[in-house]
Amino acid sequence: MKMTYPRIFLTLACLVFVAPQVLAVTTAPAKSGKASAKHAKAAKAPTITPAATDEDDLEPDTKNALSTEYNCELGNKLTVYQNADDDKHIALAWKKRIHRLQRIETTTGANRFENRKYGLLWIGIPAKSILLDTKKGQQLANECKNAAQMTAELAAH
């Protein structure tokens, strides 16, 4: 099966997004039968802590930030704001709203930023980027490229 660039990128995006969740489930400690049956009613789904919610709700500071415009498939456009003093966050302007996303470390070298409250996930690799809705499990914007990436793509052809 020949892998094309969109297929490779989508595979990479799935690995970056799904692998940490699979690892968290498979590395959970085993419980004894009596204890799990006794506490089954008390066990609830994990919730987002107030600190994480507050982090996602903070208004991004874009005054001194470097902005990068991205043109995506289907005419979608978005802007990413990066502050030189804060490499752990970006602000992402999408659909008339600016969201603050927090960096999530990866082993692949991809840039991954997430806002869990709104379900936004921005994954960037040197060739392009993608915006995902993790709550609905769908792509919001794919094949997103800034001016430098478009110029490099044209030079390669």
Backbone as ProteinMPNN parsed JSONL, in Angstrom:
{"seq_chain_A": "MKMTYPRIFLTLACLVFVAPQVLAVTTAPAKSGKASAKHAKAAKAPTITPAATDEDDLEPDTKNALSTEYNCELGNKLTVYQNADDDKHIALAWKKRIHRLQRIETTTGANRFENRKYGLLWIGIPAKSILLDTKKGQQLANECKNAAQMTAELAAH", "coords_chain_A": {"N_chain_A": [[0.847, -1.179, 0.0], [0.731, 2.061, -0.989], [1.834, 4.909, 0.692], [0.582, 8.088, 0.913], [1.274, 11.615, 1.293], [-0.929, 12.99, 2.67], [-2.132, 10.762, 3.884], [-0.042, 9.752, 5.446], [0.299, 11.92, 7.194], [-2.196, 11.963, 8.467], [-2.099, 9.475, 9.706], [0.053, 9.93, 11.45], [-1.065, 11.983, 13.011], [-3.164, 10.588, 14.223], [-1.708, 8.743, 15.743], [-0.344, 10.451, 17.495], [-2.471, 11.554, 18.852], [-4.069, 9.381, 19.82], [-2.377, 7.399, 21.017], [-1.338, 8.241, 23.66], [-3.709, 8.058, 25.161], [-4.409, 5.371, 24.931], [-2.21, 4.183, 26.154], [-2.575, 5.152, 28.766], [-4.872, 3.808, 29.546], [-4.104, 1.109, 29.32], [-2.05, 0.894, 31.157], [-3.111, 1.169, 33.635], [-3.443, 0.374, 37.103], [-4.219, -2.933, 38.235], [-7.208, -4.052, 39.858], [-8.444, -5.742, 42.743], [-11.044, -8.26, 42.789], [-12.998, -8.106, 44.903], [-12.594, -5.545, 46.002], [-13.04, -3.882, 43.776], [-15.711, -4.46, 43.16], [-16.969, -3.629, 45.483], [-16.454, -0.899, 45.489], [-17.48, -0.048, 43.099], [-19.723, 1.57, 42.627], [-18.834, 3.954, 43.647], [-16.827, 4.711, 41.931], [-16.125, 7.021, 39.468], [-16.216, 8.664, 36.274], [-13.189, 10.259, 35.223], [-12.739, 13.71, 35.932], [-12.254, 17.027, 34.668], [-9.958, 18.986, 36.284], [-10.453, 21.93, 38.334], [-8.267, 23.664, 38.029], [-7.238, 22.978, 35.493], [-9.412, 23.686, 33.91], [-9.531, 26.427, 34.432], [-7.077, 27.135, 33.303], [-7.59, 26.627, 30.585], [-9.534, 28.531, 30.161], [-8.304, 30.985, 30.345], [-7.677, 34.219, 29.074], [-6.004, 34.664, 26.075], [-2.918, 36.383, 25.595], [-2.231, 38.437, 23.07], [-0.9, 40.692, 22.366], [1.95, 41.237, 22.17], [2.662, 39.178, 20.575], [3.841, 36.988, 17.987], [2.251, 36.631, 14.954], [0.92, 34.102, 12.829], [-0.442, 33.358, 9.807], [-2.596, 30.867, 8.543], [-3.583, 28.988, 5.751], [-6.023, 26.728, 4.891], [-7.435, 23.544, 3.808], [-10.484, 23.568, 1.901], [-10.969, 26.28, 2.025], [-10.73, 27.204, 4.631], [-9.433, 29.299, 7.193], [-7.024, 30.27, 9.624], [-5.395, 31.729, 12.489], [-2.354, 31.655, 14.22], [-0.975, 32.629, 17.241], [2.078, 33.318, 18.744], [4.002, 33.761, 21.618], [7.169, 34.967, 22.363], [8.173, 34.755, 24.929], [6.803, 32.671, 26.079], [6.764, 29.495, 25.454], [5.124, 27.396, 25.949], [2.487, 27.74, 25.394], [0.011, 28.633, 22.933], [-1.988, 30.954, 21.091], [-4.943, 30.574, 19.336], [-6.711, 31.673, 16.667], [-9.83, 31.011, 15.619], [-12.747, 30.628, 13.837], [-13.933, 33.181, 14.591], [-13.153, 33.419, 17.256], [-10.738, 33.489, 19.883], [-8.643, 31.092, 21.146], [-6.879, 29.677, 23.896], [-4.237, 27.491, 23.864], [-2.501, 24.733, 25.246], [0.815, 23.445, 25.331], [1.48, 20.056, 24.588], [3.63, 17.543, 25.318], [5.41, 15.526, 22.957], [6.665, 12.453, 21.572], [7.391, 12.324, 19.017], [8.267, 14.663, 17.92], [6.522, 16.379, 16.769], [4.618, 19.403, 16.905], [2.302, 19.874, 19.351], [-0.65, 21.132, 20.555], [-3.198, 21.801, 22.928], [-6.573, 22.465, 23.925], [-8.454, 21.402, 26.282], [-10.974, 21.912, 27.37], [-12.532, 23.062, 25.316], [-12.098, 21.185, 23.425], [-10.18, 21.386, 21.404], [-7.486, 20.578, 19.286], [-4.342, 21.156, 18.081], [-2.062, 20.199, 15.749], [1.15, 20.302, 14.552], [3.441, 19.773, 11.933], [6.528, 19.9, 10.066], [5.683, 20.101, 7.328], [2.919, 20.699, 7.261], [-0.163, 21.483, 9.059], [-2.832, 20.541, 11.349], [-6.14, 20.92, 12.582], [-8.079, 19.621, 15.112], [-11.211, 18.438, 16.425], [-11.57, 17.184, 19.421], [-13.674, 16.396, 20.982], [-15.812, 15.773, 19.317], [-14.508, 14.105, 17.653], [-13.47, 14.696, 15.076], [-12.073, 16.261, 12.105], [-11.349, 19.712, 11.954], [-9.938, 21.563, 10.472], [-7.771, 20.909, 7.847], [-4.644, 20.199, 6.178], [-3.343, 22.631, 6.65], [-1.38, 25.416, 5.977], [1.291, 27.705, 6.335], [2.706, 30.761, 4.954], [5.472, 30.296, 4.52], [5.567, 27.483, 4.416], [3.988, 27.004, 2.17], [5.56, 28.207, 0.195], [7.855, 26.594, 0.307], [6.725, 24.186, -0.526], [5.984, 24.79, -3.155], [8.523, 25.258, -4.232], [9.584, 22.726, -4.131], [8.29, 21.384, -6.113]], "CA_chain_A": [[0.0, 0.0, 0.0], [1.535, 3.269, -1.085], [1.418, 5.937, 1.654], [0.68, 9.446, 0.404], [1.505, 12.575, 2.366], [-2.09, 13.168, 3.556], [-2.349, 9.548, 4.659], [1.027, 9.718, 6.448], [0.009, 12.946, 8.198], [-3.356, 11.522, 9.238], [-1.616, 8.395, 10.563], [0.837, 10.568, 12.513], [-2.001, 12.692, 13.886], [-3.871, 9.583, 15.022], [-0.775, 8.205, 16.727], [-0.073, 11.476, 18.51], [-3.685, 11.786, 19.623], [-4.642, 8.192, 20.434], [-1.407, 6.61, 21.778], [-1.313, 8.532, 25.092], [-4.941, 7.586, 25.79], [-4.328, 3.915, 24.997], [-1.232, 3.872, 27.197], [-3.16, 5.437, 30.083], [-5.837, 2.753, 29.862], [-3.441, -0.185, 29.465], [-1.112, 0.886, 32.272], [-3.832, 1.383, 34.896], [-3.216, -0.749, 38.005], [-5.317, -3.893, 38.351], [-7.883, -4.039, 41.155], [-8.964, -7.05, 43.145], [-12.474, -8.396, 42.525], [-13.804, -7.622, 46.019], [-12.467, -4.091, 46.147], [-13.67, -3.183, 42.659], [-17.156, -4.609, 43.274], [-17.407, -2.822, 46.615], [-16.32, 0.52, 45.177], [-17.911, 0.199, 41.727], [-20.629, 2.705, 42.596], [-18.092, 5.175, 43.979], [-15.938, 5.07, 40.826], [-16.737, 7.91, 38.477], [-15.32, 9.052, 35.192], [-12.335, 11.359, 35.637], [-13.212, 15.033, 35.543], [-11.222, 18.04, 34.502], [-9.779, 19.721, 37.532], [-10.686, 23.358, 38.162], [-7.049, 24.325, 37.546], [-7.158, 22.777, 34.057], [-10.462, 24.493, 33.314], [-9.075, 27.819, 34.499], [-5.995, 27.27, 32.317], [-8.199, 26.687, 29.265], [-10.377, 29.716, 30.073], [-7.529, 32.223, 30.382], [-7.678, 35.014, 27.846], [-4.654, 34.706, 25.535], [-2.318, 37.691, 25.374], [-1.711, 38.474, 21.707], [-0.345, 42.028, 22.096], [3.343, 41.172, 21.738], [2.857, 37.856, 19.981], [4.081, 36.847, 16.556], [1.098, 35.948, 14.367], [1.151, 33.344, 11.602], [-1.695, 33.039, 9.117], [-2.622, 29.563, 7.898], [-4.646, 28.703, 4.798], [-6.291, 25.292, 4.99], [-8.365, 22.969, 2.847], [-11.87, 24.025, 1.864], [-11.037, 27.717, 2.26], [-10.614, 27.554, 6.045], [-8.278, 30.116, 7.575], [-6.851, 30.481, 11.054], [-4.181, 32.443, 12.859], [-1.699, 31.185, 15.434], [-0.171, 33.649, 17.901], [3.089, 32.759, 19.637], [4.73, 34.737, 22.404], [8.546, 34.509, 22.525], [8.425, 34.489, 26.346], [6.004, 31.536, 26.535], [6.713, 28.459, 24.423], [4.218, 26.337, 26.409], [1.117, 28.069, 24.99], [-0.253, 29.431, 21.744], [-3.365, 31.414, 20.942], [-5.394, 30.167, 18.017], [-7.926, 32.362, 16.238], [-10.604, 30.085, 14.785], [-14.19, 30.892, 13.824], [-14.241, 34.427, 15.315], [-12.833, 33.301, 18.677], [-9.335, 33.179, 20.165], [-8.525, 30.06, 22.169], [-5.54, 29.45, 24.453], [-3.912, 26.073, 23.833], [-1.313, 24.396, 26.021], [1.686, 22.458, 24.678], [1.502, 18.686, 25.063], [4.884, 16.955, 24.847], [5.286, 14.349, 22.1], [7.927, 11.761, 21.315], [7.62, 12.349, 17.577], [8.795, 15.956, 17.491], [5.429, 17.212, 16.265], [4.102, 20.405, 17.836], [0.928, 19.516, 19.717], [-1.236, 22.065, 21.515], [-4.564, 21.353, 23.179], [-7.476, 23.109, 24.869], [-9.351, 20.286, 26.582], [-12.336, 22.373, 27.639], [-13.232, 23.256, 24.051], [-11.837, 20.035, 22.567], [-9.36, 21.751, 20.254], [-6.153, 19.996, 19.231], [-3.566, 21.673, 16.949], [-0.852, 19.404, 15.54], [1.95, 20.877, 13.48], [4.685, 19.15, 11.496], [7.14, 20.862, 9.146], [5.006, 20.252, 6.038], [1.565, 21.226, 7.387], [-0.779, 21.355, 10.377], [-4.221, 20.101, 11.352], [-6.921, 21.277, 13.767], [-9.048, 18.561, 15.375], [-12.185, 18.564, 17.5], [-11.443, 15.919, 20.139], [-14.962, 16.024, 21.571], [-16.623, 15.16, 18.262], [-13.671, 13.153, 16.931], [-13.428, 15.032, 13.652], [-11.172, 17.318, 11.669], [-11.935, 21.029, 11.722], [-9.162, 22.16, 9.382], [-6.672, 20.033, 7.458], [-3.743, 20.747, 5.164], [-3.1, 24.038, 6.981], [-0.006, 25.795, 5.656], [1.598, 29.134, 6.377], [3.356, 31.237, 3.724], [6.758, 29.618, 4.357], [5.308, 26.11, 4.012], [3.506, 27.037, 0.787], [6.714, 28.525, -0.646], [8.693, 25.389, 0.265], [6.029, 23.186, -1.323], [6.107, 25.199, -4.554], [9.914, 25.084, -4.643], [9.839, 21.292, -4.251], [7.67, 20.861, -7.354]], "C_chain_A": [[0.884, 1.231, 0.0], [0.971, 4.337, -0.142], [1.632, 7.313, 1.022], [0.87, 10.391, 1.576], [0.275, 12.804, 3.241], [-2.333, 11.943, 4.436], [-1.293, 9.418, 5.764], [0.716, 10.714, 7.56], [-1.154, 12.518, 9.079], [-2.969, 10.382, 10.181], [-0.827, 8.955, 11.731], [-0.079, 11.272, 13.507], [-2.754, 11.711, 14.778], [-2.964, 9.009, 16.098], [-0.522, 9.2, 17.851], [-1.28, 11.658, 19.412], [-4.127, 10.562, 20.414], [-3.662, 7.463, 21.347], [-1.377, 6.962, 23.257], [-2.56, 8.017, 25.816], [-4.925, 6.072, 25.935], [-3.354, 3.508, 26.09], [-1.806, 4.104, 28.588], [-4.125, 4.339, 30.499], [-5.119, 1.439, 30.136], [-2.47, -0.235, 30.623], [-1.784, 1.15, 33.607], [-3.623, 0.171, 35.791], [-4.454, -1.635, 38.106], [-5.896, -3.83, 39.761], [-8.359, -5.442, 41.479], [-10.478, -7.061, 42.933], [-13.333, -7.827, 43.629], [-13.775, -6.102, 46.104], [-13.172, -3.367, 45.011], [-15.186, -3.308, 42.717], [-17.705, -3.724, 44.379], [-17.43, -1.335, 46.269], [-16.786, 0.867, 43.764], [-18.821, 1.41, 41.636], [-19.901, 4.017, 42.849], [-17.204, 5.629, 42.83], [-16.697, 5.904, 39.805], [-15.727, 8.187, 37.384], [-14.46, 10.221, 35.658], [-12.889, 12.691, 35.127], [-12.04, 15.972, 35.394], [-11.144, 18.826, 35.795], [-10.048, 21.203, 37.295], [-9.459, 24.096, 37.625], [-6.927, 24.183, 36.038], [-8.219, 23.608, 33.343], [-10.064, 25.968, 33.309], [-7.99, 28.084, 33.47], [-6.584, 27.431, 30.913], [-9.04, 27.946, 29.069], [-9.598, 31.027, 30.021], [-7.546, 32.917, 29.023], [-6.247, 35.097, 27.306], [-4.184, 36.145, 25.307], [-1.666, 37.694, 23.999], [-1.047, 39.803, 21.361], [1.067, 41.978, 21.537], [3.671, 39.853, 21.052], [3.107, 37.96, 18.48], [2.908, 36.076, 15.969], [1.489, 35.28, 13.051], [-0.198, 32.948, 11.033], [-1.558, 31.687, 8.429], [-3.818, 29.492, 6.962], [-4.791, 27.184, 4.758], [-7.196, 24.85, 3.847], [-9.736, 23.613, 2.967], [-12.015, 25.505, 2.22], [-10.976, 28.133, 3.719], [-9.338, 28.341, 6.296], [-8.237, 30.193, 9.093], [-5.53, 31.191, 11.288], [-3.666, 31.884, 14.172], [-0.821, 32.311, 15.95], [0.785, 32.974, 18.862], [3.839, 33.887, 20.312], [6.131, 34.188, 22.651], [8.861, 34.145, 23.974], [7.706, 33.248, 26.865], [5.89, 30.506, 25.419], [5.776, 27.312, 24.797], [2.763, 26.578, 25.997], [1.119, 28.767, 23.637], [-1.691, 29.94, 21.858], [-3.758, 31.095, 19.502], [-6.711, 30.867, 17.711], [-8.637, 31.471, 15.221], [-12.085, 30.411, 14.937], [-14.567, 32.051, 14.761], [-14.009, 34.339, 16.82], [-11.353, 32.973, 18.827], [-9.286, 32.231, 21.353], [-7.071, 29.954, 22.623], [-5.315, 27.944, 24.497], [-2.588, 25.838, 24.544], [-0.521, 23.311, 25.3], [1.571, 21.112, 25.387], [2.765, 18.06, 24.462], [4.604, 15.706, 24.012], [6.653, 13.703, 21.953], [8.295, 11.831, 19.841], [8.255, 13.644, 17.084], [7.731, 16.869, 16.902], [5.059, 18.238, 17.336], [2.64, 20.088, 18.087], [0.461, 20.458, 20.811], [-2.702, 21.709, 21.676], [-5.284, 22.278, 24.16], [-8.555, 22.067, 25.14], [-10.784, 20.731, 26.811], [-13.143, 22.497, 26.35], [-12.964, 22.12, 23.058], [-11.017, 20.354, 21.339], [-7.971, 21.144, 20.373], [-5.474, 20.465, 17.95], [-2.285, 20.859, 16.87], [-0.123, 19.987, 14.335], [3.2, 20.068, 13.215], [5.285, 20.101, 10.46], [6.376, 21.093, 7.839], [3.635, 20.904, 6.129], [1.061, 21.046, 8.809], [-2.234, 20.942, 10.214], [-4.868, 20.552, 12.656], [-8.023, 20.239, 13.917], [-10.0, 18.968, 16.484], [-12.181, 17.226, 18.221], [-12.751, 15.482, 20.776], [-15.847, 15.313, 20.55], [-15.834, 14.113, 17.473], [-13.612, 13.421, 15.443], [-12.423, 16.144, 13.375], [-11.95, 18.616, 11.517], [-11.248, 21.713, 10.546], [-7.97, 21.261, 9.108], [-5.843, 20.716, 6.376], [-3.483, 22.231, 5.391], [-1.63, 24.361, 6.766], [0.143, 27.299, 5.78], [2.356, 29.501, 5.104], [4.672, 30.511, 3.473], [6.566, 28.175, 3.886], [4.809, 26.036, 2.574], [4.651, 27.309, -0.174], [7.606, 27.305, -0.774], [8.047, 24.308, -0.598], [6.138, 23.521, -2.815], [7.531, 24.987, -5.076], [10.25, 23.615, -4.852], [9.28, 20.721, -5.548], [8.27, 21.424, -8.567]], "O_chain_A": [[1.701, 1.413, 0.903], [-0.223, 4.634, -0.176], [2.752, 7.654, 0.641], [0.651, 10.01, 2.726], [0.412, 12.812, 4.464], [-2.698, 12.078, 5.604], [-1.611, 9.019, 6.885], [0.854, 10.389, 8.739], [-1.108, 12.688, 10.297], [-3.445, 10.321, 11.314], [-1.002, 8.522, 12.87], [0.119, 11.163, 14.717], [-2.958, 11.98, 15.962], [-3.393, 8.808, 17.234], [-0.49, 8.827, 19.023], [-1.13, 11.893, 20.611], [-4.524, 10.695, 21.571], [-4.085, 6.944, 22.381], [-1.388, 6.042, 24.076], [-2.47, 7.585, 26.965], [-5.379, 5.541, 26.949], [-3.633, 2.594, 26.866], [-1.543, 3.319, 29.499], [-4.191, 3.98, 31.674], [-5.474, 0.724, 31.074], [-2.092, -1.328, 31.042], [-1.1, 1.336, 34.613], [-3.623, -0.957, 35.299], [-5.586, -1.152, 38.069], [-5.178, -3.588, 40.732], [-8.642, -6.233, 40.579], [-11.116, -6.009, 42.902], [-14.307, -7.13, 43.345], [-14.812, -5.458, 46.259], [-13.831, -2.352, 45.238], [-15.89, -2.363, 42.361], [-18.777, -3.136, 44.236], [-18.318, -0.603, 46.704], [-16.514, 1.966, 43.28], [-18.723, 2.194, 40.693], [-20.295, 5.064, 42.335], [-16.857, 6.807, 42.752], [-17.775, 5.526, 39.347], [-14.528, 7.969, 37.557], [-14.932, 11.081, 36.402], [-13.435, 12.772, 34.027], [-10.962, 15.732, 35.937], [-12.16, 19.274, 36.327], [-9.889, 21.686, 36.174], [-9.595, 25.045, 36.853], [-6.559, 25.14, 35.357], [-7.952, 24.173, 32.282], [-10.239, 26.666, 32.31], [-7.979, 29.138, 32.834], [-6.129, 28.276, 30.142], [-9.24, 28.384, 27.936], [-10.164, 32.069, 29.69], [-7.444, 32.28, 27.974], [-5.358, 35.56, 28.02], [-4.955, 37.005, 24.882], [-0.655, 37.024, 23.79], [-0.672, 40.031, 20.21], [1.35, 42.618, 20.525], [4.836, 39.465, 20.966], [2.65, 38.886, 17.809], [2.599, 34.979, 16.434], [2.275, 35.816, 12.27], [-0.997, 32.286, 11.696], [-0.535, 31.395, 7.81], [-4.927, 29.884, 7.324], [-3.81, 26.455, 4.61], [-7.656, 25.656, 3.039], [-10.096, 24.139, 4.02], [-13.079, 25.931, 2.671], [-11.156, 29.313, 4.022], [-8.299, 28.081, 5.689], [-9.272, 30.184, 9.761], [-4.667, 31.248, 10.412], [-4.429, 31.665, 15.113], [-0.024, 32.882, 15.206], [0.376, 32.161, 19.692], [4.258, 34.847, 19.666], [6.27, 33.052, 23.105], [9.73, 33.309, 24.221], [7.973, 32.812, 27.985], [5.03, 30.619, 24.545], [5.648, 26.353, 24.037], [1.904, 25.725, 26.222], [2.097, 29.405, 23.249], [-2.495, 29.413, 22.627], [-2.987, 31.326, 18.571], [-7.704, 30.675, 18.412], [-8.133, 31.21, 14.129], [-12.605, 30.461, 16.052], [-15.431, 31.896, 15.625], [-14.603, 35.103, 17.581], [-10.781, 32.264, 17.999], [-9.816, 32.526, 22.424], [-6.149, 30.123, 21.826], [-6.102, 27.208, 25.092], [-1.668, 26.651, 24.45], [-1.093, 22.38, 24.732], [1.565, 21.036, 26.616], [2.942, 18.052, 23.244], [3.693, 14.933, 24.308], [7.679, 14.343, 22.187], [9.397, 11.438, 19.458], [8.729, 13.71, 15.95], [8.018, 18.02, 16.571], [5.177, 17.967, 18.531], [1.835, 20.04, 17.157], [1.093, 20.572, 21.861], [-3.377, 21.36, 20.708], [-4.682, 22.802, 25.097], [-9.46, 21.873, 24.328], [-11.717, 20.0, 26.479], [-14.302, 22.086, 26.297], [-13.541, 22.1, 21.971], [-11.136, 19.666, 20.324], [-7.354, 21.191, 21.437], [-5.97, 20.205, 16.854], [-1.506, 20.833, 17.823], [-0.691, 20.144, 13.254], [3.933, 19.716, 14.138], [4.603, 21.027, 10.02], [6.427, 22.197, 7.297], [3.214, 21.587, 5.195], [1.773, 20.519, 9.664], [-2.797, 20.981, 9.12], [-4.224, 20.565, 13.706], [-8.799, 19.998, 12.993], [-9.644, 19.743, 17.371], [-12.717, 16.242, 17.712], [-12.918, 14.301, 21.082], [-16.549, 14.36, 20.888], [-16.411, 13.329, 16.72], [-13.693, 12.496, 14.634], [-11.988, 16.861, 14.276], [-13.073, 18.622, 11.012], [-11.898, 22.362, 9.727], [-7.24, 20.892, 10.028], [-6.281, 21.679, 5.746], [-3.411, 23.003, 4.435], [-0.747, 23.684, 7.291], [-0.738, 28.066, 5.393], [2.616, 28.636, 4.267], [4.965, 30.145, 2.335], [7.326, 27.696, 3.044], [5.163, 25.114, 1.839], [4.712, 26.71, -1.247], [8.076, 27.009, -1.873], [8.742, 23.593, -1.32], [6.36, 22.633, -3.638], [7.722, 24.586, -6.224], [11.112, 23.29, -5.669], [9.748, 19.688, -6.026], [7.857, 21.083, -9.676]]}, "name": "protein", "num_of_chains": 1, "seq": "MKMTYPRIFLTLACLVFVAPQVLAVTTAPAKSGKASAKHAKAAKAPTITPAATDEDDLEPDTKNALSTEYNCELGNKLTVYQNADDDKHIALAWKKRIHRLQRIETTTGANRFENRKYGLLWIGIPAKSILLDTKKGQQLANECKNAAQMTAELAAH"}
